[in-house]
Amino acid sequence: MFGQDAFVHSFAAADLVDVQNGVLKLPPLAVWGNLAIYIVAWALLMWPQHLPLGRPCIAMVFAAMACGLRELCHKAWPEQDYPTVDIFGKINPTPIALLFGLMLVNAYLKDTGIWKYMEERLDTSSPTNMLLKLCCVSAATSAVLTNDTTCLVLTPVVLNLCRRRGAISTLPFLMAVATSSNIGSSLTIIGNPQNALIASISPDTGFLSFMKDMLLPVMWGLSLNTMALWCYFRKSLVFENPEVQLEIDVEIAAPENRCLQAVYVVAVGGVVFAMIVGWMLNMNTDDVALAAGSTLMLIRAVRRRAAGLAKTGDTETQFALGAIDYSILILFIGQFILVGATVDTGLPQRLFHGILGPCADNLASGPLCMLWFSAVVLLLSNVISNVPVILMLQPLLATQPAESVASIWTACAWVATVSGNLTMLGSAANLIVAHTAESEGETGFVATSYSKFSLVPTLVITCLGVLFLPPIGPSWGWILGLGLLTLMLLALLLKSFATRFGGAVWEAFRHVALCGLSRESLGLALLSFFASAQLLGPYEGAWLTANSTRTYNPGELGALNAVQQVVVAILQPCLGCLVDACHGKRRLVALGSACALLSAAIGVFVPQFFWLEMALQVPTAISMTLVPLALNSLTLGAENFTRQVALNNVGLHLGAVLSSGAMCLLASVKDSSGGKDVESPWWSAVPMAACVLTIVALPMVRKVEFRADGVEAESLESEVTSQGRSGLWTRKFFIVLALCFLFNFSNMAQLQLLVQDASRLLPGQAINFTSAAQVIAHVGMLLASVVAGRLADFGRKPLVVTACLTVTIRALLTAATDVWYVQAGGSPWLSLLPCETLDGVCAGLWLMLMVLMAKDVSENTGCFSLALGCLQAYEGLFGGR
């Protein structure tokens, strides 16, 4: 039983053969043994501090072990003729030669002083500004000089700046270099080896077309990654010596002719420019880089001879080859051998084909298949590296429909590149940063600290990028990307201008144009402006009704709406208590905005799945509840509470008007599905962008962190009555509660019903109709808020009576219009103006009054948000706004 025959049968009987996909016939010992070797190597490359070998030696040692195991199997069972590892066949010379050539180019660029100049420009006394500069410079440089070269150049610069400024942690800045370089390198086919490989495999992938498709995902990804870096590491962004002067190294050397030096700098710049042009003309990236490095060798040698600087025995070979970091090349070679041996076993291919399932026939069949495909690529890119994944994908993508192959390759390039930010081993650029930092004594940049930050941002950025890219994204997305790039450049210019002249200009502008409003007051209004566009609201009902890919009946839509409103009503008092108890109100605004972003992204782009839609009502309800409560609680600290509430409502309604117009324009871009015009889903980009902008704008109100009683958190303890919640339940509170009940009962879900009915009658204009209804209503609300802000302090009762009478008239008018006009064949468009104008007046008054009355009834109890939550609970139960 345990003899030689049983042993041979156990370890030599291999069924893992798939010649078509390049899988070799190997014994189970080689297959599973190689897997065990790779797992151990992967763990040590992620956490090299546990074994003092260093990453290059780890890669080479375990690559040799994989080769030795295959040689052992070959000798143990000669009759089976098991193949050994083709070492030189596994090494891909393109990235090795490309990196070698770029190291040469980098050495000569450094000789011109450009990196010293960049170091001076990056240096600043503000760690936040340095982080922002690093993100922008890393992304821009990696798109031209590859992410590996960028990390090779900027890592020593960052470490030098951090030491000079006394940074308490170098990790945020090293993370900025690694993650931003990977995202920025996605922009061009020369940004990284896998993009260059894809361009050679897919001839339809041109330089400009690739860059055009990638522009929007890269801009969004860079923005979100920079924001995530600041949010996660903000407490570590501290310089102990912020005012230290920049030290400039002065080399003592023989004087040199300035004209000759200028000619040398121009010549180096010309060669680098020619290298970039060669890449744009789709020449081989490694050949061009080696040619550029060799040419620069010759130029510097001639310059040294002409300047009389050449000494006996001091050759250009010593300078050029001394600038090469051979340990990084050894790391690459070891990884290629180890990964190649793992690919031979067929386990990665089996995993790939098994997980994809039915989507393998047409990856571009829908958003769900593309997202699933992207998840598989992301996983494998971090397990076996991105270049081998691209090679494994080639047979699969050759079977895809011809019209979608190029776009699938583009999406694959995005995922394979950005997924490098998920783990330390996901990208060679990460290993270069880690290796360079480790060689200079910085040991904090390890897999654990890296993954703690990178996991969530990478998943979000990758998912959004796939949704923005063809084949499921819009073909005109590059226009939005160009607009976002313009906004980013404008923001950088304004920040630079504000740094120099900001104080005086801001004060003059504030007093003249902004009526003396403070930064915090404007920040609250701006947050209200963005928050107004976060939620889908009636757009969700219109989209689910009119979209040809959904078949929800009125009963299902009613169930979704009912669940949402009930959950909102339940959460209002609960989250009101949370807001009252929490000092960090801005964090709650960020949490609510993140929930709204999740709901918008999944609710619009995922195919019909009723129970998923039902589950999404929970994060939607959280965002609907938490953001208004937290913003109103922040408003308690304003100098003039009534004026600030009115200003917030002006921002709220103005944002609703502008976002509705933007969604209308985006929805007007139609595509054809089954011969029927369908509105574009890209109107949902507006609420998703609003969620991100809300989080970005939160620092504007950093000085307005208030407790539930409206007293500033940083101030001394104030006298607050000890009644607490027991002091809230008074006769006055229950009278106000009854008023809310009557108002919202008469206002019920009229807008929801109106737009859903119109969506059935006008399916091709559903979003446009909803936008028109929103614009008319919110213009009325804006005017009503201004009036209420001026009159509310003179008495609440007249305004309450006006709102109640207006909503009653509006309800009767809406019912009469529907019964006697729309159902008789009239156009739903003509019912908008009278109904929604009155809706705007009554809702504008009531939204303003509800906040003011909540403050009145909760005075000195410390339960403002709880009171407001109870009042707004009726809004959820009876479908109010």
Salt bridges, closest charged atoms under 4 A:
ASP111 OD2 - ARG300 NE 3.12
ASP111 OD2 - ARG303 NH1 3.28
GLU119 OE1 - LYS116 NZ 3.71
GLU119 OE2 - ARG164 NH1 3.32
ASP123 OD2 - ARG165 NH2 2.55
ASP249 OD2 - LYS116 NZ 3.38
GLU256 OE1 - ARG303 NH2 2.98
ASP314 OD2 - ARG304 NH2 2.75
GLU316 OE1 - ARG300 NH1 3.18
GLU316 OE1 - ARG304 NH1 3.93
ASP344 OD2 - ARG70 NH2 3.22
ASP344 OD1 - LYS90 NZ 2.66
GLU438 OE1 - ARG55 NH1 3.61
GLU440 OE1 - ARG163 NH2 3.20
GLU507 OE1 - ARG510 NH2 3.26
GLU507 OE1 - HIS511 NE2 3.48
GLU613 OE2 - ARG550 NH1 2.87
GLU705 OE2 - ARG586 NE 2.56
ASP709 OD2 - ARG707 NH2 3.57
GLU717 OE1 - ARG707 NH2 3.99
ASP757 OD1 - ARG760 NH2 2.41
ASP793 OD1 - ARG796 NH1 3.67
GLU836 OE2 - ARG810 NH2 3.23
ASP839 OD2 - ARG810 NH2 3.37
ASP839 OD2 - ARG881 NH2 2.33
ASP856 OD2 - ARG796 NE 2.94
GLU859 OE1 - LYS855 NZ 3.47
